[in-house]
């Protein structure tokens, strides 16, 4: 055996080994003191894009064949790739657009930007940049909103498949309360969605999400058809928005006066179920959260977006009281960064304002195994369980002078991870791997 530092895009049935400090989770560390697995000098062994073994280097080094090349990342941190459970790829070019709230922001920036995605070439160019940016930030899986145009979905999945990424995405469904140039019909949106499901769901590593934008932009007929699609294709995903903004909540109440709550609109149409992901969930009540827990529906917490649009502060304690599945999400483009480290930074501050201390261990859990659990993909992504897909990242603890100085002073894993979450950004991502193949590396001159 010998060490190497070059690319390790391995062929089929080639064993790969990576030596570094290794971190992953087996449970939520907020409720299980044994949930964190940490090997200060560890090794991850992968074969054919799957995890074969992980553990202390001293214990596993003799199990490797003589011809196995060890990628030497000592001094760096290796962990499962980040999972972002809610973001919009058509909004890439309008990130950091100012507005005085969610609804004006949609009208002024979002809808005009999304209009361009009827052009397949434009959609492909944006999808290419978007996915490269995710990988640069260490995100290996995401739940992505496309635009209302089927071409936007084809462009996204084509680019994702070319990189062999585990991605979830879907065509937005909107048949009212949006510009005519983005409006589909209930029937056409259902036909388009079903055709895209048959084309892309479980095509390689691609997975499809039925995607009504939010209740305000769908008629009862469209929501009914979305619910029927969810029942017809129970292993697909479903994603939408709920209870993001007080003005939005009031609008939903006026549109659906018979519904008990905003979430109840979706519940009525059979859209609360495993593999459903609800963005924001700030203004839910206790009954709503109980329903989400009962149905295994999941929350995508979007701290940078919620702060940017002034939507409100997510309450972690309320969600934990009902044991609702939850994860962290960037919500680009209302969210102001693709980077999950920066998303953790804002999540911590949001939690503090609500009287909750969010540990670093838990933040990293919510962005890895916690997100995989929300997506019903535990054992597939988000951890180093044997047989899981080898999606992982290598973090540089010395990516900036300040980060190097501060991490050198840490005295515990919790403190080290907390420093990474508070001071880290895309520069901390040294390398990103998908299914055992190197898909991003930071050149030394960036440091």
C-alpha positions as CSV (number, residue, x, y, z in Angstrom):
1,X,0.0,0.0,0.0
2,X,1.1,3.6,-0.5
3,X,-0.4,7.0,-0.1
4,X,-1.6,9.2,-3.0
5,X,-3.1,12.6,-3.4
6,X,-4.3,12.6,-7.0
7,X,-7.9,12.0,-8.3
8,X,-9.5,8.8,-7.3
9,X,-12.3,8.4,-9.8
10,X,-12.3,4.6,-9.6
11,X,-13.7,2.2,-12.1
12,X,-16.2,-0.6,-11.3
13,X,-15.2,-3.0,-8.5
14,X,-12.1,-1.0,-7.7
15,X,-11.5,-0.7,-3.9
16,X,-10.8,2.8,-2.7
17,X,-9.5,3.9,0.7
18,X,-9.5,7.3,2.3
19,X,-7.6,8.1,5.4
20,X,-8.7,11.1,7.5
21,X,-10.5,12.1,10.7
22,X,-13.9,10.6,10.2
23,X,-17.3,11.7,11.5
24,X,-20.8,10.3,11.0
25,X,-24.0,9.7,13.0
26,X,-26.1,6.7,13.8
27,X,-28.9,8.6,15.5
28,X,-29.9,12.1,16.6
29,X,-27.3,13.3,19.1
30,X,-29.8,15.5,20.8
31,X,-31.5,12.4,22.1
32,X,-28.8,9.7,22.0
33,X,-25.4,10.3,23.6
34,X,-24.0,7.3,21.6
35,X,-25.1,8.7,18.2
36,X,-21.8,10.2,17.1
37,X,-19.1,8.1,15.6
38,X,-15.7,9.8,15.5
39,X,-12.3,8.3,14.4
40,X,-9.5,10.8,14.8
41,X,-7.3,8.6,12.5
42,X,-9.8,6.7,10.5
43,X,-10.3,5.1,7.1
44,X,-13.2,4.8,4.8
45,X,-13.2,1.9,2.3
46,X,-15.5,2.0,-0.7
47,X,-16.0,-0.3,-3.6
48,X,-18.2,0.2,-6.7
49,X,-19.6,3.4,-5.3
50,X,-20.7,1.9,-2.0
51,X,-19.3,1.9,1.6
52,X,-17.5,-1.3,2.3
53,X,-16.0,-0.5,5.7
54,X,-15.2,2.4,8.0
55,X,-13.3,2.6,11.3
56,X,-10.0,3.3,12.9
57,X,-7.1,3.1,10.5
58,X,-5.0,1.0,12.9
59,X,-7.7,-1.6,12.9
60,X,-8.6,-1.7,9.2
61,X,-5.3,-1.1,7.4
62,X,-4.3,-4.8,7.4
63,X,-7.6,-5.7,5.7
64,X,-6.6,-3.8,2.5
65,X,-5.0,-5.6,-0.4
66,X,-1.5,-4.6,-1.3
67,X,-2.6,-2.9,-4.5
68,X,-5.1,-0.6,-2.8
69,X,-4.1,3.0,-3.0
70,X,-4.9,5.1,0.1
71,X,-6.0,8.6,-0.5
72,X,-4.3,10.5,2.3
73,X,-6.4,13.2,3.8
74,X,-4.8,13.3,7.3
75,X,-5.3,16.6,9.1
76,X,-8.7,17.0,7.4
77,X,-12.2,15.9,8.3
78,X,-14.1,13.3,6.2
79,X,-17.9,13.0,6.6
80,X,-21.0,12.2,4.6
81,X,-21.9,14.8,2.0
82,X,-24.4,17.5,3.0
83,X,-28.1,17.0,2.1
84,X,-30.1,20.2,1.3
85,X,-33.9,19.4,1.5
86,X,-35.4,22.5,0.0
87,X,-34.1,24.9,-2.8
88,X,-35.0,26.2,-6.2
89,X,-32.6,25.9,-9.0
90,X,-34.3,28.4,-11.3
91,X,-33.7,31.1,-8.7
92,X,-30.0,30.8,-9.0
93,X,-29.7,34.0,-11.0
94,X,-31.9,36.0,-8.6
95,X,-30.3,35.2,-5.3
96,X,-29.8,38.3,-3.1
97,X,-32.7,40.2,-4.7
98,X,-34.2,42.8,-2.3
99,X,-37.9,42.9,-1.4
100,X,-40.1,43.8,1.5
101,X,-41.6,40.3,2.0
102,X,-42.3,36.9,0.4
103,X,-45.3,37.8,-1.8
104,X,-43.8,41.0,-3.4
105,X,-40.5,39.1,-3.8
106,X,-42.3,36.4,-5.8
107,X,-44.0,38.9,-8.1
108,X,-41.0,41.2,-8.7
109,X,-38.2,38.7,-9.0
110,X,-39.1,35.0,-8.9
111,X,-41.8,34.7,-11.5
112,X,-40.0,36.8,-14.2
113,X,-36.8,34.8,-13.6
114,X,-38.6,31.4,-13.9
115,X,-40.2,32.5,-17.2
116,X,-36.8,31.9,-18.9
117,X,-36.9,28.2,-18.2
118,X,-39.1,27.4,-21.1
119,X,-35.8,27.6,-23.0
120,X,-34.2,24.2,-22.6
121,X,-30.7,25.5,-23.4
122,X,-31.0,28.2,-20.7
123,X,-32.3,25.7,-18.2
124,X,-29.4,23.4,-18.9
125,X,-26.8,26.1,-18.4
126,X,-28.3,27.2,-15.1
127,X,-28.7,23.5,-14.0
128,X,-25.0,23.0,-14.8
129,X,-23.9,26.0,-12.7
130,X,-26.3,25.1,-9.9
131,X,-25.1,21.6,-9.5
132,X,-21.4,22.7,-9.7
133,X,-22.1,25.2,-6.9
134,X,-23.8,22.6,-4.7
135,X,-20.8,20.3,-5.1
136,X,-18.4,23.1,-4.4
137,X,-20.2,23.7,-1.2
138,X,-20.2,20.0,-0.2
139,X,-23.8,19.2,-0.9
140,X,-24.1,15.8,-2.6
141,X,-27.9,15.4,-2.5
142,X,-30.8,17.9,-2.6
143,X,-34.6,18.2,-3.0
144,X,-34.9,20.7,-5.8
145,X,-37.8,22.7,-7.3
146,X,-37.6,23.2,-11.0
147,X,-39.9,25.6,-12.8
148,X,-43.4,25.0,-14.2
149,X,-41.8,23.9,-17.5
150,X,-41.1,20.2,-18.1
151,X,-38.0,21.3,-20.0
152,X,-36.5,22.6,-16.8
153,X,-36.9,19.1,-15.2
154,X,-35.3,17.3,-18.1
155,X,-32.4,19.8,-18.0
156,X,-31.9,19.3,-14.3
157,X,-32.0,15.5,-14.3
158,X,-29.8,15.3,-17.4
159,X,-27.1,17.4,-15.7
160,X,-27.4,15.5,-12.4
161,X,-27.3,12.1,-14.1
162,X,-24.1,13.1,-15.9
163,X,-22.5,13.6,-12.5
164,X,-24.1,10.4,-11.1
165,X,-25.7,12.4,-8.2
166,X,-28.5,11.3,-5.9
167,X,-31.0,14.1,-6.5
168,X,-34.7,14.6,-6.0
169,X,-36.5,17.2,-8.2
170,X,-39.9,18.0,-9.7
171,X,-41.9,20.3,-12.0
172,X,-43.7,23.1,-10.2
173,X,-47.5,22.9,-10.5
174,X,-49.3,26.3,-10.6
175,X,-52.7,26.9,-12.2
176,X,-53.7,30.2,-10.5
177,X,-52.5,33.3,-8.7
178,X,-49.4,33.6,-10.9
179,X,-48.5,35.3,-14.1
180,X,-50.2,33.8,-17.2
181,X,-46.8,33.0,-18.7
182,X,-46.2,30.5,-15.8
183,X,-49.7,29.1,-15.5
184,X,-50.5,25.5,-16.3
185,X,-53.8,23.7,-16.0
186,X,-54.7,21.1,-13.4
187,X,-54.9,18.4,-16.0
188,X,-51.8,19.3,-18.0
189,X,-49.7,19.7,-14.9
190,X,-50.8,16.2,-13.7
191,X,-50.1,14.7,-17.2
192,X,-46.7,16.4,-17.4
193,X,-45.8,15.3,-13.8
194,X,-46.8,11.7,-14.5
195,X,-44.7,11.6,-17.7
196,X,-41.7,13.0,-15.8
197,X,-42.2,10.4,-13.1
198,X,-42.1,7.6,-15.6
199,X,-39.1,9.1,-17.3
200,X,-36.9,10.0,-14.3
201,X,-38.0,8.4,-11.1
202,X,-35.5,5.8,-10.1
203,X,-33.6,6.4,-13.4
204,X,-30.1,5.8,-12.1
205,X,-29.8,7.9,-8.9
206,X,-32.6,10.3,-9.9
207,X,-35.8,10.6,-7.9
208,X,-39.0,12.5,-8.6
209,X,-40.9,14.9,-6.4
210,X,-44.6,15.9,-7.1
211,X,-44.3,19.7,-6.6
212,X,-47.3,21.9,-6.2
213,X,-45.6,25.3,-5.4
214,X,-47.9,26.2,-2.5
215,X,-51.6,26.1,-1.9
216,X,-52.2,29.6,-3.0
217,X,-51.0,28.9,-6.6
218,X,-53.1,25.7,-7.0
219,X,-56.8,25.3,-7.4
220,X,-58.7,22.6,-5.6
221,X,-58.6,20.6,-8.8
222,X,-54.8,20.8,-9.1
223,X,-54.3,19.9,-5.4
224,X,-56.7,16.9,-5.8
225,X,-54.7,15.6,-8.8
226,X,-51.4,16.1,-7.0
227,X,-52.8,14.1,-4.1
228,X,-54.0,11.4,-6.5
229,X,-50.5,11.3,-8.1
230,X,-49.0,10.9,-4.6
231,X,-51.3,7.9,-3.9
232,X,-50.7,6.3,-7.4
233,X,-46.9,6.6,-7.0
234,X,-46.3,6.2,-3.3
235,X,-42.5,5.9,-3.6
236,X,-42.2,9.3,-5.2
237,X,-41.5,12.4,-3.2
238,X,-43.8,15.3,-2.6
239,X,-42.6,18.8,-1.8
240,X,-44.2,22.2,-1.2
241,X,-44.3,25.2,1.1
242,X,-46.4,25.8,4.2
243,X,-46.8,28.4,6.9
244,X,-43.8,30.5,5.8
245,X,-45.1,34.0,6.3
246,X,-48.0,35.6,8.3
247,X,-49.4,37.3,5.2
248,X,-49.2,34.1,3.2
249,X,-51.0,32.2,6.1
250,X,-53.8,34.8,6.0
251,X,-54.1,34.5,2.2
252,X,-54.4,30.8,2.5
253,X,-57.2,31.2,5.1
254,X,-59.1,33.4,2.7
255,X,-58.6,31.0,-0.2
256,X,-59.5,27.9,1.8
257,X,-62.0,29.1,4.5
258,X,-63.2,25.6,5.4
259,X,-59.7,24.3,6.2
260,X,-58.7,24.1,9.9
261,X,-55.2,25.4,9.0
262,X,-52.8,25.9,6.2
263,X,-51.4,22.4,6.6
264,X,-54.9,21.0,6.7
265,X,-55.3,22.1,3.1
266,X,-52.6,19.6,2.1
267,X,-53.9,17.0,4.6
268,X,-57.4,17.1,3.0
269,X,-55.9,16.1,-0.4
270,X,-53.9,13.2,1.0
271,X,-50.5,15.0,0.7
272,X,-49.2,14.2,4.2
273,X,-47.3,11.0,3.9
274,X,-43.8,9.5,4.1
275,X,-41.4,11.2,1.6
276,X,-43.3,14.5,1.8
277,X,-41.1,17.6,2.5
278,X,-42.7,20.8,3.8
279,X,-40.6,24.0,3.5
280,X,-40.5,26.5,6.4
281,X,-43.3,25.3,8.8
282,X,-42.8,28.4,11.0
283,X,-46.5,29.2,11.8
284,X,-47.9,25.7,12.5
285,X,-49.8,24.9,15.6
286,X,-49.5,21.9,17.9
287,X,-52.1,19.9,16.1
288,X,-50.4,20.6,12.8
289,X,-47.1,19.3,14.1
290,X,-48.8,16.3,15.6
291,X,-50.2,15.5,12.2
292,X,-46.8,15.8,10.5
293,X,-45.4,13.4,13.1
294,X,-48.2,10.9,12.6
295,X,-47.9,10.8,8.9
296,X,-44.0,10.9,8.8
297,X,-44.1,14.2,6.9
298,X,-40.9,16.2,7.2
299,X,-39.9,19.8,7.8
300,X,-37.2,21.6,5.8
301,X,-36.0,24.4,8.1
302,X,-34.8,27.4,6.0
303,X,-33.1,29.8,8.3
304,X,-31.3,32.1,5.9
305,X,-34.4,32.5,3.7
306,X,-36.7,33.1,6.7
307,X,-34.3,35.8,8.0
308,X,-33.8,37.3,4.6
309,X,-37.6,37.7,3.9
310,X,-38.4,38.5,7.5
311,X,-40.8,35.5,7.6
312,X,-40.2,34.4,11.2
313,X,-38.2,32.2,13.5
314,X,-38.5,28.4,13.4
315,X,-39.1,26.9,16.9
316,X,-37.0,23.8,17.4
317,X,-38.4,22.9,20.8
318,X,-42.0,22.9,19.5
319,X,-41.0,20.5,16.7
320,X,-39.0,18.2,19.0
321,X,-42.0,18.0,21.4
322,X,-43.9,16.3,18.7
323,X,-40.9,14.4,17.4
324,X,-41.4,15.7,13.9
325,X,-38.8,14.7,11.3
326,X,-36.7,17.8,10.4
327,X,-33.7,18.9,8.5
328,X,-31.8,22.0,7.3
329,X,-32.2,23.6,3.9
330,X,-30.7,26.6,2.1
331,X,-33.9,27.6,0.2
332,X,-31.8,29.3,-2.6
333,X,-32.8,31.8,-4.0
334,X,-34.5,33.5,-1.0
335,X,-31.8,31.7,1.0
336,X,-28.6,33.7,0.7
337,X,-26.1,30.8,0.4
338,X,-25.7,27.4,-1.1
339,X,-23.4,26.5,1.8
340,X,-24.8,24.3,4.5
341,X,-22.1,25.5,6.9
342,X,-23.5,29.0,6.6
343,X,-27.0,27.6,6.9
344,X,-26.0,26.0,10.2
345,X,-24.6,29.4,11.3
346,X,-28.0,31.0,10.8
347,X,-29.9,28.1,12.2
348,X,-27.9,28.3,15.5
349,X,-28.8,32.0,15.8
350,X,-32.5,31.4,15.0
351,X,-32.6,28.7,17.7
352,X,-30.9,31.0,20.3
353,X,-33.5,33.7,19.6
354,X,-36.1,31.1,20.3
355,X,-34.5,30.1,23.6
356,X,-33.0,26.8,22.2
357,X,-29.3,25.9,22.2
358,X,-28.7,23.9,19.0
359,X,-25.5,21.9,19.4
360,X,-23.0,21.6,16.6
361,X,-23.3,17.8,16.6
362,X,-27.0,18.2,16.0
363,X,-26.6,20.7,13.2
364,X,-24.3,18.4,11.4
365,X,-26.7,15.5,12.0
366,X,-29.6,17.5,10.6
367,X,-27.6,18.2,7.4
368,X,-26.7,14.5,6.9
369,X,-28.4,11.5,8.5
370,X,-31.3,13.6,9.8
371,X,-32.0,14.8,6.2
372,X,-31.7,11.2,4.9
373,X,-34.3,10.1,7.5
374,X,-36.6,12.8,6.4
375,X,-36.3,11.5,2.9
376,X,-36.7,7.9,3.9
377,X,-33.2,7.3,2.6
378,X,-31.5,6.1,5.7
379,X,-28.9,3.4,4.7
380,X,-28.7,4.9,1.2
381,X,-27.2,8.4,1.9
382,X,-26.3,10.5,4.9
383,X,-24.1,8.0,6.8
384,X,-21.4,5.5,6.4
385,X,-23.6,2.5,7.0
386,X,-22.2,-0.6,5.2
387,X,-23.7,-0.6,1.7
388,X,-24.6,3.0,1.7
389,X,-23.7,5.1,-1.3
390,X,-20.2,6.6,-1.0
391,X,-21.2,10.3,-1.1
392,X,-18.8,12.2,1.2
393,X,-16.9,15.4,1.6
394,X,-13.5,16.3,3.0
395,X,-13.3,19.5,5.1
396,X,-10.2,21.6,5.4
397,X,-9.8,22.8,9.0
398,X,-7.3,25.3,7.9
399,X,-9.2,26.8,4.9
400,X,-8.8,30.3,6.1
401,X,-6.2,31.9,8.5
402,X,-8.9,32.5,11.1
403,X,-10.3,29.0,10.8
404,X,-6.9,27.5,11.2
405,X,-6.1,29.6,14.2
406,X,-9.4,28.9,15.9
407,X,-9.6,25.1,15.2
408,X,-6.0,24.7,16.6
409,X,-7.4,25.9,20.0
410,X,-10.4,23.6,20.2
411,X,-10.5,21.0,23.0
412,X,-13.5,18.8,22.0
413,X,-15.3,17.5,18.9
414,X,-18.3,19.7,19.7
415,X,-16.2,22.8,19.8
416,X,-14.4,21.9,16.6
417,X,-17.6,21.4,14.7
418,X,-19.1,24.5,16.2
419,X,-16.2,26.6,15.0
420,X,-16.6,25.0,11.5
421,X,-20.3,26.0,11.5
422,X,-19.7,29.5,12.7
423,X,-16.6,30.4,10.7
424,X,-16.7,27.9,7.7
425,X,-17.9,28.5,4.2
426,X,-17.4,27.0,0.8
427,X,-13.6,27.4,1.1
428,X,-13.7,24.7,3.8
429,X,-14.8,22.0,1.3
430,X,-11.5,20.5,0.1
431,X,-13.1,17.7,-1.9
432,X,-16.5,16.3,-2.8
433,X,-17.2,12.7,-3.8
434,X,-20.4,11.2,-5.3
435,X,-20.7,7.4,-5.5
436,X,-17.0,7.1,-4.8
437,X,-16.0,9.4,-7.6
438,X,-14.3,12.8,-7.1
439,X,-16.7,15.4,-8.4
440,X,-15.1,18.6,-6.9
441,X,-11.8,19.5,-5.6
442,X,-10.6,22.9,-4.3
443,X,-7.4,24.0,-6.0
444,X,-4.7,25.1,-3.6
445,X,-4.5,28.6,-4.9
446,X,-8.0,29.3,-3.5
447,X,-6.8,29.0,0.1
